[in-house]
């Protein structure tokens, strides 16, 4: 496998210039701060292949669904995360030569994503057509302290000459989404203003009238001293900029500092947006690059101090997990309950950047353990706020209750593949499970009375209306579905879907009993509001008692769905390298007829309902399904790694951990160019904490059952559990637990209970 990046614990380093693979490097080098993000594009002109990408959280466009035919219930639109105004652009002219990195001679090129302090740096040398050489160093960051701000330091130094240098810092709103169905441009110019030293460009989206205002200010220094320059103003449709000409002397550096602010009408009244953008950029300019960066880097230091995972003896593994954590925190900060976590975050346009079931299944555990619990709660409130839309989605299909969308921005379904949109209904169970997981982890049972019970009830109603009763077998079945394994469409009785639907009904009853006992007044208030009746609940109980679960009796494993064993049973090892990835080399018809599995399906259920299955059951199912799994979903290897750790397959767990942690860095599935797999990065975190660390919540207590891969000498992670910040360190057969914040509490390690003192530490030896 090709290695794109240098091994480094804290940096992602591109050595040399790779214009033919530029999109891969652009994706990996993306920056974000929860409010906005940019791909790792160049400030200078680049006419080679690339995807210029600037994205603003919560700003999207309902692009009309493009299909060859229409069916009742089909989504009206596919939500696109909008490629917004390019604010990093700085054209460079040396003497009279326009610098275009696709044409200009480039050497000694290095692009560095510094994860410790959260910035992107490029260092390279260019040679003009007249053989003049220049060193260039560019640093940029998106502030995680003031999330509407970004800053760029652009330094150029003549090596063997004097030269006339012209910078053109600009804002360009003439942007098109690469995934636009009809090549439509989604932005209209609302207003613009440009003067010497500053400019503003304000754009408005078609249809939904999102307004984004981008302002810039700049200054220019020679050897850290402000200098005068010749300035002209540029103004075109959707474009504003300044043209700045200076004389540069040999070996004397010229640095342009560009400050940017981005505000939207998601946060301000329409009439205030431009003023706010101008105020914010003025603040950044007056504060200066170094002060802004110092605050930003300090905030990153705090994040890492609380949430770093340290691996000793394996630089690739260390680099991988930090890369994953870094991008998770760049994507979502949890401060806005209107936002969620798109599968590509701010790194690309694929999948529309909307909300998938990935959030509840994979991301929630990460934020539960690494942040204030309100952040995880906000992810649940996001779904609560969309409950009425989920009920509408179910009604469109002629069903009762709530069907949460496969893909959404505002609660409406906006996914445009029939077999996913209408059949991958297991996503409903992931939302119920997230409520269960949140309450189990935090102990916040009040959430059930305030929000959770309404969601659980409406989802239970959906399952009750979606099942089919088979009187010949006296069983309830769920027909015509797609399970987590999307290489099987329109199947009957997917084991995971049936299992989670029944569990969902059971958990709703658990909550009913709890509310009746602990919150009786609220319970009767809710049952009146929901019109919940005894006959309805009796049907739920009947479904629980009579749900059908496919099973392969001869192997004593759960059958992924009815008819799975009718397929030719092959293993991935039977495939040639030219077959993989299947989704890029096989026809869809051939994939659907094969036994090969895209991602954890049965194993997803074994992970969610972990305490229901013994180790032997997990081993049998892992041994049967993992050899058939091609892991062509980013969500797959992390889940298999967790189960492998639990059943003692440590080498296999490590192999799968490397695959999930370096999925994008090593371009495993040949798709990094489309953007990063943000939601699966949370699964990577789980593969260490839930997998190697063996973390579970059992009997209302934190439980740990750590193991360690042979190639690691030591590893440690931190988790926040109910106000206790603890650091877990593992080496060989020794586990050290240090409480860094919180009062004395009990924890279960290797099956025995221990007391962790406040700001104290214990050491446990594995027997």
N, C-alpha and C positions, 0 to 999 in steps of 0.2 A: 504494500500500500504506500502511495506517495505521501511523504511528509511535507506539508506546506510551510510549517513554521518551526523556528528554532525552539529547542527545549529551554524553558525558563520558568521559574516558579511564579513570577509576578508579571511577566510581560508576554505579549503575543507579538512576535517579531517576524516580519517579512524581510528576508535578506535578498537583495537584488530586485530588479524591476520585472514584473510579469504582466504586461498588458494583455496577453492572450487569455489570462485567467483572472483578469481584474475583478470580475463580479464576485468571485469567491472571496477575494481579499476585502472588497468593499463590504460584504456582509459581515465578515468576522470583525472588522474594525469599526463597526457601528458604535455610536454613542447615544445615550438617552438619559433622561432625568425624571421620568414619570409624566412630565407635561409635554415633552416633545422629544424627537430623536432624528438622527441623520445617519445615513450610510457612510461608509468610509471613503467618500468621494474626494476628489482633488479640488483644491481652491482654484488652481490654474485651469486653463482650457485643456480639455482632453477629448479629442474627436474619435478615440477608439471605443471599443465596446464597454458599456457600463450602464448602470441604472442610477441616475441622479435621484436620490430619495430624501425628502424631508417630510416628516410626519408629525401631526399634532394630535394628542390624545383626545378622543371623543369626537373628532371632526371627521365626518364620513359623507358618502354620497350614495343614494339609492339607485344604482345603475340598473336599468330595466333588464329583467331576466331575458336571456337570449336562448330560445329553444326552437326546435323544429316543429313542435306541436304543443298544445296546451291541455292540461288536465285540471279538473276541479281541485281547488285547494293549493294549486301551485303558487309558490311565492311570487309576488309581483316584481320583486327586485332582488339583486344581489348587492349587499352593502360593501362598498369599497372604502378602505382606509385611504384618505386622500393624500396624494403627493402634493405637498404645499410649496409655497414660494421658496426658491433656493436662496438661502441667506449667507452661505459661506463663500460665494464666488468672489475671486480676486484675479482678474486678468492681469497678465504680466507681459510687458513689452520691453525688450532690451535693445537699445538703439532703435531701429525701426522693425525689429523682428518679433513677431508675435510668438510667445512661447506656448507650444502645444505639446504636451507630454507624449502624445501619440506620434509626433513627428520630430521633435527636438531630441538631440542626442542626450541620453540620460545615463549616468553611471554612479556607482557607489550608492545605490538607492536603498534606503531602509525605512520601513513604516513600522511604528511601534505603538501598540495599544498597551498603555500602562494601567494595569488593573488596580494597583495599590492606591494610586492617587486620582484615577479616573480621567485620563486625558489621552489624546492621540497625537503622536509626533511623527513627522517625516523629516528625514535628512537625506539630501542627495546633491549630486553635482550635475550641472548642465553645461553643455558646450554649444555655443551659437554657431551659425554658419561661417562666421568670421573668426572662429577658433578662440573666442573669448570664453573663459571658464568662470563659473559662479557656484559657490556653495549656497544651498537653500536649507533653511530649517523652519518648519512650520509646526506650531503647537496650537491645539484647540481643545476646548472643553465646554460642556453644557453644565451649568452650575446645578448642584443638587441642594444648594442652600437657597438660592433665588432661582426657582425653576423656570422663570420666564426669560432668563438671561443666558447668553452664550458669548464667548470671547475667542479671538484668534490673534496669535502673534505670528507675523510673517516676516522672516529675516532673510535678507540676501546679501552675500558678501562677494565682491569681485576678487578673483584670485590673481589674475595676471594682467589686469587692465584697469582703465577708467571707463565709465560707460554712462549713458543716459538711460535711466530706468523709469518706466511708467507703470504705475499700479492703477487698476480700475476696480475698486471695491464696489459691489453692486447688489441689488435685490432684484430677483427675476421671478415674476409670477406667471410667465407664459409656460406653464408646466402641464404635462399630460400624464395621466396614469397609464402605465404600460399595459395594464390589464383592463382598460376600458373596452367594453363590449363593442362599441360602435366608433371607436377612435375619437370619442367626444372629449372636449376639454371641459372640466367641471367647474372652473373658476372664472368669475367675472371681476374685472377691475372696478372697485368702488371709488377709490380716490388715491392720489399719490401726491407727494411733496418732496422736492429735492432742493437742497442748498449746499453751499460749500461746507464740508465736514459732516453733514448729516443728511439723512433721507428717510422717508417713510413710504411704504407701499401697503395699501389695505385692499384685501380681496374678499369677495363674497361668493359662496357656493351657489350653484343653481339648485332649485327645488327647496332645499332645507334652510337656506339663508344663514348658514354659518358664516361668521365674519372673522377673519384673521388679519391682524395688523402687525406688520413687521417694521421695526425701526433699526437704523444703524447710525453709529458715530465712529469716527476714526481719528487717529493722530499718527504722526510719523517722526521717528527718531533716527539720528545718526550716532552710533556709539553711545546710546542711552541719553542723548541730548536732543530735545525737540528742535526741528529744523524747518525752515521755510520751504515752500514748494509752489510750483505752478499748478493751479487747480481749475478745472472746468467741470461744468455740470452736464450730466447725461440724462435724457428723459425720452423714453419711447413707450409704446403701449405695453402695459404690465411690467415696466422696467424702469428703474432709477439707479443712478450711480454717480460717482465722482471719478474724474480722470486726473491723476496726480503725477507730475513729472519732477524728478530730482536728478541731480548729478551725483554719481557714486564714484568714490576714489578707491584705488586698489587697496585691498585688505581692510577697508572700513565698512562696517556693517550698517545697512539701512533696514530698519524694522518698522513695518506698518502694523498698528494695533487696530483691530476692527471689533467693535462691540455691537451686539445684536440683542434685541428684545422681541418677544412674540407674545401677543395678547389676543384673546378671543372673546366673543360674546357668550361663551359658556360661563365666563367668570365676571364679565362686566356688562353694563348696559350698552346698547349699540352706540349711543352718542358719546360714551366715555372711552371706547376702545383705543382710538388713536392717541388721545391724551395720555392714557396709561402707558401705551407703548413708548411714547416719547419720554415720559417721566422715568420709566424703568431704564431706558438706554442711557439717559443722562446720568442717572445714578451709577450705572456701571462705568461709564466714562470717567466720572469724577473719582470713583473709588480706585480705578486703575487695574491693570491686568494682574499684577503681582498680588494685590490685596484680595481681589476676587478669587484668584486661584488658591491662595493660602487658606481661605475659609472653606473652599470646596474640597481641597485635599484633606483638611482637618476633619470634615464631615465623613469623608470616605474612611479615614483612619478609625473613627468611632464605629462605623459599620463593621469594619473588619475585626476590630477588637471584640465585638460582641458576637460575631457570626462566622468567623473564619473556620475553615477546616484545614488542619495541618497534617500532611502526610510526609513521613520521613523515609528516604531510601528509594523514591520513585518519582522523578521529576515530571514525567509525562502524566501520571495520575494526579499529582499536585496541580500542575498547570490546568488540567481538565476541570477539576472541581472548582477552582477559583474562577475560571472562565464562565462556568455555568452560574455560579452565585453572582458574579459581577453583572451579567446580563439580566438576571432576574431583578436585581435591585435597580438597574437602569430602566426597566420596563414599567414597574409598578411600585408605587410607594404607599398605597393604601389610604391616602388622605382624602380621596374623593370617591364616595360610594356610588357615583354615577359611572365610574370607570371599571373596567375589568381587564383581563389579560389575554391579548390576542396571541395566536400561535406563532406569529412572526414578530410580535412586538413592534419596534420601530426600525426593523432591519430589512423590510421588503413588503411587497404588495400581495403576495400569494395568500390565498384563503380569505382575503378581504380584511384581515386584521381584526375580525370580530371575536365574539366570545363563544367558545366551544365547551363541551363537557370536560375538557382538559383541566379547566380551572378547579372544578370541584374534586376531580379524581386525583390530580397530581399537584396542583399549586397550593391548595389550601393547607396541606400538612406542612409545607415549607414555611408559610407565613405564620402558622400557628406556633411553630417552634423558634422562629427567628425574629419575631417582632411583637409589638404590643398586640394583645388579643383583639383590640378594636379593629385592627387592620383585617384580620381574618373574618371578623364579624361583618365588616363592610362588604366583603365578598358575598356573604349570605344575604345581607340586606339588599344588595343589587338584584338578586333573584326574587326576593320578596316583593320588591317594587315592581317587578315584571309579572306578578301572578295573574293579573287580569288579562294581560296579553297572552299568557300561557293558556288560559281558559279559552280565549278566542281561537288560538291555534288548534286546540282539541275540537272545538265546535266546527271549524272548517272541515275537519275530517269526519264529522258526524259522530264524535265521541264526547263523553262527559269528562268532567274534571279538568285537569291542567296538563297540557303537553308542552314542556319547555322546549324552545327551539334548538335545533342542532347548531345553528349559527345565528347570532343576533347582534344588533347594536342597541336596540330600544325595546326588546321583548318580542318583536315580530320575527317570524321565521324568514330568513333571507338566504337560505342555501339553495343551490340550483341543480342538485343531483337527486333524482327521484329516489333511488335506492338508499340514499343517506337521509334525505329530508324526512321521508315518510316511514321508513322502516327501521332506522337506527334509534329506536325508542328507548333503548337502555339508558340513554342520557338522563331520563327522568330519575332513575334510581340513583345516579351519581349525585344528584342534588339532594335527595333524601339522605343519602349516606353522608354527605358533607355536613348536614345538620347534626346527624348522629355523632360524627367525628368531632365536630366543634364542641358539642356539649360534653362528650366523653373526655376530651382533652382539657377543656377549660373549667369544667364543673359549672358552667353558666346555664343552669337548667331554666332560669327565668326566661331565656331566649325562646324556649318552647311555648310559653304562655304568651309572650309578646308577639312573636313572629312565626315560629317554626310549625306550630300545630296546623295553622291554616294551609301552609304549603304542603305538609304531609297529607292532610285530608284530601286536598284537591288532586294530588298525584295518586293517592290510593283510589280515588274515584276513576281516574283514568285507567288504571290497571284493571279495575273491575269491569269497565266497559270495553276494554280491549281484548280480554280473554275470550276464548270459545270453549263451551262445555261440550265434551264428547260423551254422549250417553252410553255408547258401546263400551268405552273403557272406564266410564265414571271418573274422568279426569278433566281438569281445566288445561287448556293448551293456549299458546300464543303463536299465532300463525303469521306468515309473511313478514319476517323481520330480517334485519341485518344486525349481527352481533358486533362486538368490538373488532373482530376479524373481518375487515371490509373486503377480503378476497372471497367472501361468501355472501351472496345477495338473495333476498326473498326466500329465506329458509323457514322451516317450521321448527318451533321448540328449541331455539337456541338455549343451551343449558344456563348460560350466564344470565340471559334476560329473564328466563322463567324463575331462576333462583333469586335474583335481586328483586323481582316483582313481588314474590311471596315474602321475602324478608322485609320489603318496604311496608307491606300490610301488617306484618308482625310488629314492626317498630312503631307504627302508628298506634296500634293497640297498647304498646308499652307506654307511650306518651299519654294516651287516654287515661290509663290507670293512674299514672303519676299526677296528671292535672286534677282528676277526680279527688285524689287524696290531699294534694298540697295546695291546689288553687281552685277549689270548687266553684267559687263565684265566677271566676274567669272562664272556667270550663263550660258552665251553662250559658254564659254570655256568648262564647264561641260556637257552641252547638246550635244556639238559636240563629246566630249570624250565618252559619254554614248550612243550616237546615239538615243537620246530621241525625239520622233516624236509626232505631234499633234494627229494622229489616235490612237497611243498607249495610250495617255492620255485621249482621248475620251472614250476608253474602260474602263479605270479606273473609270471615272465618271459614266458610265453606271452601273458598278458593285456596286458602292456606292449607287446609286439610287435604285437598284433592288436586293440588298442582302436580303436573307431570314433569318429570326430570329424566331426560334421555340418559341411558347408561349402557356401557359396553360390558356385559356381564362376564365374558370370557377373560377380560383383562382387568376387571374391577376398576375401571376409570369412568369418569363422566364423559358422555359423548357430546361433542361440541354442539351438534344439532342432529335432528333426525336425518338419517341418510349419509352421515359423514363417512361411515365405514363402507358405503357402497363405492367410494372412490378408490382408485389405485393408491395403495399406501406406500409412499416413497419418503425418503429423507432428503434433506438439503444436500447432504454429501453425495447424493445421486445426480445432482445437477452439475453442469459444467460452469466454469467462470463466465462464459459468454452468455449464460442464461440470466445472470444477476446484474442489476436488480430486475426482478420479474416484471415490475410495472413499467420498465423502460425497454424491455426486450420481448415480452410475450404479448399476444393479443389478449384482450379482456376475456374473451370466450375461453381461451386456454387456461387462464388463471382460475376462472370460476369452476372449471371442471377438474381442477387439480386439488390435491389434499393440502397444498401448502398454505401456511397461515401467515398473515401479514403481521399480526401483533398478538399479545397476550389476550386470550379470550376466556377459556376455562380458568387459566391461571389468574386472570383479573379477579374472578370470584374468590379464588383461594386466598388472594391477598386481602381483599376487602373483608371477607368473613373468616378471617384467619383463625379465630378461636373455635370455629365449628369443625375443623378438620384436623385429624392427627397427622403426625409426620409421615407415616407410611402412605396415607392417602395423597399427601402432597408429593411425595417421591414418585409414586406410580403415575400420577398425572403429569408431573414434570418430565419424567423419562419418556412418556408417550408423545407429548406435544412439542417439547422443545426441539427435538431433531427435525420436526416438520415446519418449524417457524423460521421464516426468512428475515424477520426483524426489519421489514421495510417501512414500518411506522416508527417514528422517533420515540413513541410511547412504549415500545416493546421491551428493549433490552434491560431497562431499569427494573421492570416488574419481574422478569425472569431472574435477574441478578439477586433481588431481594429473596425470592423463594429459594434460589440455589444456596444462598448463605444460610437460610434457616434449616435446610435439610442436610447441611454439611458438605455441599459441593463447592468448596471454597475456591478452587482453581477456576471452575466454571463461572462462579460469581464474579471473580476478578476479571476474567475475559469479557464478560458482558458489561461490567462496570466500565472498563476502558472503552468499550464501544459506545456506551451512552454518554460518557463524559467527554469523549473526543469525536462525537458524531459529526459535528460541524467543522471542528479543527482539522480533522482528517478526511472530511468529505466522504464518509462511509457510503451514503446512499446516492452520491453523485447529484446532490441538489442544494448544496450550500449556497450556490450562486443566487438562489431564489430568496434567500434570507435565512435567518437562524431559527432553530426549533426551540423557542423560548419555554413553552409549557413543559416539554420533556426535560428541560434543565432542572426543573423542580424534582422530577423523577430521579435524576442523577443524584441530587442531594439525598433523596430517600434511600437510594441504593447503598449509601454509606451509613446513614443514621438508622434506618429501619433494617437494612441488610446486614452489613458488617457490625453495626452497633447493636442490632437486635432490639431496638426500642419499640415498646408497645405500652398501652395502658391496660393494666389488668387489675381487677378488683379495686378500681378507683385509685390505683397507685402506679407511679412510673416504674416500668420494668425494663431492664437491660440484660441482654444475653450476648455479649460481644464476642467476635472472632476477628482474626486478622489474616490477610493474604500473606503468603510466604515471602513475597518480594518486598513487603513493607517492614521496616524495623519498628515503626510506631505511627500511630495516628491519633488525632484528637478532634473533637467537635464540641460545640456549645449549643445548648438548648434552653429555651425559656419555658418553664412549666409552672403555671399558676403562681407567678411572681417569684419563682426561684430560677436564677440564672446559674446553670451548672456547666462545668467543663468536664468532659469525659475523655480520659487518655487511656489508650490500649496499647500494650506491647506484650508479645508472647502470651503468657497466661496471667498477666497482671492487668488489673483495671483500677485506675485511680479516678475518684469522683471528687471534684473540688466545687464547693458552693461559693460563687463569687458575689451573689446577692440573694437575700431572702433569709427567713427564719429557719430554725431546725425543722427537718421533715424526713419522712421515710421513703426509701426506694428499694425496689427488689432487684437484686443482681444475682444471676445464675440460680434463681429460684429461692433465694434466701433474703429476708428483710434486713436492712441496715438503716441506721439513723445518720443523716448528714448534718453536722452542726452548722450553725450560722457562720459563714465565712470560714468554714472548716473543710477538712479533706479526709477521706478514708481510702484505704487500699484493700482490694479484694483479690485473692488468688484463686484462679480457676482450678477446680479439683479434677 
